């Protein structure tokens, strides 16, 4: 593929559609990135009716999805600490808390994950991979090594799901991120 064609592909907004359905969106991880920070350089899939540059204003990703995305039903939240999820849900409104991971996976079409590190990502997805996750779209925003991302995407795809990786570097200093090979 020519460089000009690659650049044009890069400039094309990401489009995701489930036809006439309104996807049920779930969000896993309410730590520093999921609850406090947001990515200003990524786009929210068009089916959510918003561009992430419009959504981001130094608020939580999950709060911005509730406030700005065209969600037809409440955002489903999951965090390993149930109390944190309940508190966050009451603060952002238009959201519900899944009592366990299986409830979130079974009820959501699009599952957004934003976890602390590779260990947390691998632990959550080890549990998800034991569930019925076929036909789901995973949007993975954790900062993990590219090899782990590719392996995870392959395992999800083997089970009939899709994955979009949108890593952020959170508050890690650039030298630490570069040192870990996450440039």
C-alpha positions as CSV (number, residue, x, y, z in Angstrom):
1,X,0.0,0.0,0.0
2,X,1.3,3.4,-0.9
3,X,2.1,5.9,1.8
4,X,-0.6,8.3,0.6
5,X,-3.2,5.6,0.9
6,X,-2.0,4.7,4.4
7,X,-2.2,8.4,5.4
8,X,-5.8,8.6,4.0
9,X,-6.8,5.5,5.9
10,X,-5.3,7.0,9.1
11,X,-7.3,10.2,8.7
12,X,-10.6,8.3,8.2
13,X,-12.7,8.4,11.4
14,X,-13.3,5.0,13.0
15,X,-16.8,3.8,12.1
16,X,-18.5,1.0,14.1
17,X,-22.1,0.0,13.6
18,X,-24.3,-2.6,14.9
19,X,-26.9,-1.8,12.3
20,X,-30.1,-0.3,13.7
21,X,-29.3,-1.6,17.2
22,X,-28.2,0.7,19.9
23,X,-25.3,-1.0,21.5
24,X,-25.2,-1.5,25.3
25,X,-22.0,-0.1,26.6
26,X,-20.1,-1.4,29.6
27,X,-17.0,0.1,31.3
28,X,-14.5,-1.9,33.3
29,X,-12.0,-0.1,35.6
30,X,-12.7,3.0,37.6
31,X,-9.1,3.8,38.7
32,X,-7.1,6.8,37.8
33,X,-7.8,6.7,34.0
34,X,-11.4,5.5,34.1
35,X,-12.5,7.8,36.8
36,X,-10.3,10.9,36.5
37,X,-8.6,11.2,33.2
38,X,-9.6,11.2,29.5
39,X,-8.0,10.7,26.1
40,X,-8.3,13.8,24.0
41,X,-6.7,12.3,20.8
42,X,-9.0,9.4,20.2
43,X,-12.4,9.2,18.7
44,X,-15.5,7.5,20.2
45,X,-17.0,5.1,17.6
46,X,-19.6,6.9,15.5
47,X,-22.4,4.8,16.8
48,X,-22.1,6.6,20.2
49,X,-22.8,9.9,18.4
50,X,-19.8,11.8,19.7
51,X,-16.2,12.6,18.8
52,X,-13.9,12.1,21.8
53,X,-12.3,15.5,21.3
54,X,-15.8,16.8,22.1
55,X,-16.2,14.5,25.1
56,X,-12.9,15.2,26.8
57,X,-12.7,17.9,29.4
58,X,-10.5,16.5,32.1
59,X,-13.3,14.4,33.5
60,X,-13.7,10.7,33.7
61,X,-13.9,8.7,30.5
62,X,-17.0,7.0,31.9
63,X,-18.6,10.3,33.0
64,X,-17.9,11.8,29.6
65,X,-19.5,8.8,27.9
66,X,-22.6,9.3,30.0
67,X,-22.7,13.1,29.5
68,X,-21.8,13.4,25.8
69,X,-22.3,10.1,24.0
70,X,-25.7,9.2,22.5
71,X,-26.3,6.2,24.8
72,X,-29.8,4.7,24.5
73,X,-29.5,2.9,27.9
74,X,-27.5,3.5,31.0
75,X,-23.7,2.8,31.0
76,X,-23.0,-0.5,32.9
77,X,-20.0,0.0,35.3
78,X,-17.8,-2.7,36.8
79,X,-14.9,-2.3,39.2
80,X,-13.4,-5.0,41.4
81,X,-14.3,-2.7,44.3
82,X,-18.1,-2.6,44.2
83,X,-18.3,0.4,46.6
84,X,-16.2,2.5,44.2
85,X,-18.4,1.6,41.3
86,X,-21.6,2.5,43.2
87,X,-20.1,5.8,44.4
88,X,-19.0,6.7,40.9
89,X,-22.4,5.7,39.4
90,X,-24.2,7.9,41.8
91,X,-21.9,10.8,40.9
92,X,-22.2,10.5,37.1
93,X,-25.8,9.4,36.8
94,X,-27.3,7.5,33.9
95,X,-25.3,4.4,34.8
96,X,-25.8,1.1,36.6
97,X,-23.4,-1.1,38.5
98,X,-22.8,-4.7,37.4
99,X,-22.6,-6.9,40.5
100,X,-20.0,-9.1,38.8
101,X,-18.0,-9.4,35.6
102,X,-20.3,-12.0,34.1
103,X,-23.3,-9.7,34.4
104,X,-21.5,-6.9,32.6
105,X,-20.2,-9.2,29.8
106,X,-23.6,-10.9,29.3
107,X,-25.5,-7.6,29.0
108,X,-23.1,-5.4,27.0
109,X,-22.3,-5.3,23.3
110,X,-19.4,-3.0,23.6
111,X,-17.0,-3.4,26.6
112,X,-14.6,-0.6,27.3
113,X,-11.7,-1.5,29.6
114,X,-9.2,0.9,31.2
115,X,-7.1,-0.9,33.8
116,X,-4.0,0.0,35.9
117,X,-1.4,-2.3,34.2
118,X,-0.8,-5.4,32.2
119,X,-1.3,-7.7,35.2
120,X,-4.8,-6.3,35.9
121,X,-5.6,-6.5,32.2
122,X,-4.5,-10.1,32.0
123,X,-6.4,-11.0,35.2
124,X,-9.7,-9.4,34.0
125,X,-9.5,-10.9,30.5
126,X,-8.6,-14.4,31.9
127,X,-12.0,-14.2,33.6
128,X,-13.7,-12.8,30.5
129,X,-12.3,-15.6,28.3
130,X,-14.2,-18.1,30.5
131,X,-17.5,-16.4,29.7
132,X,-19.7,-16.1,26.5
133,X,-18.1,-13.1,24.9
134,X,-18.6,-13.9,21.2
135,X,-19.9,-11.0,19.1
136,X,-18.7,-8.4,21.6
137,X,-16.5,-5.4,20.8
138,X,-13.8,-4.7,23.3
139,X,-12.2,-1.2,23.5
140,X,-9.0,-1.7,25.5
141,X,-7.5,1.5,26.8
142,X,-4.9,0.2,29.3
143,X,-1.3,0.9,28.8
144,X,0.2,-2.5,28.1
145,X,3.0,-3.9,26.0
146,X,2.1,-4.3,22.3
147,X,2.8,-8.0,22.3
148,X,0.3,-8.5,25.1
149,X,-2.2,-6.4,23.2
150,X,-1.8,-8.5,20.0
151,X,-2.1,-11.8,22.0
152,X,-5.2,-10.6,23.7
153,X,-6.8,-9.4,20.5
154,X,-6.1,-12.8,18.9
155,X,-7.6,-14.7,21.8
156,X,-10.7,-12.6,21.7
157,X,-11.0,-12.9,17.9
158,X,-10.6,-16.7,18.2
159,X,-13.7,-16.6,20.4
160,X,-15.7,-14.5,18.0
161,X,-15.1,-11.1,19.5
162,X,-13.3,-8.0,18.2
163,X,-10.9,-5.6,19.9
164,X,-9.8,-2.1,19.4
165,X,-6.7,-1.0,21.3
166,X,-6.5,2.7,22.3
167,X,-3.8,2.8,25.0
168,X,-3.0,5.9,27.0
169,X,0.0,6.5,29.1
170,X,-1.9,8.0,32.1
171,X,0.3,9.9,34.6
172,X,3.4,7.8,33.9
173,X,6.3,10.0,33.0
174,X,7.5,9.6,29.3
175,X,10.9,8.2,30.3
176,X,9.2,5.4,32.3
177,X,6.8,4.6,29.4
178,X,9.7,4.6,26.9
179,X,11.8,2.4,29.3
180,X,9.0,-0.2,29.4
181,X,8.9,-0.2,25.6
182,X,5.5,1.6,25.2
183,X,6.6,4.3,22.9
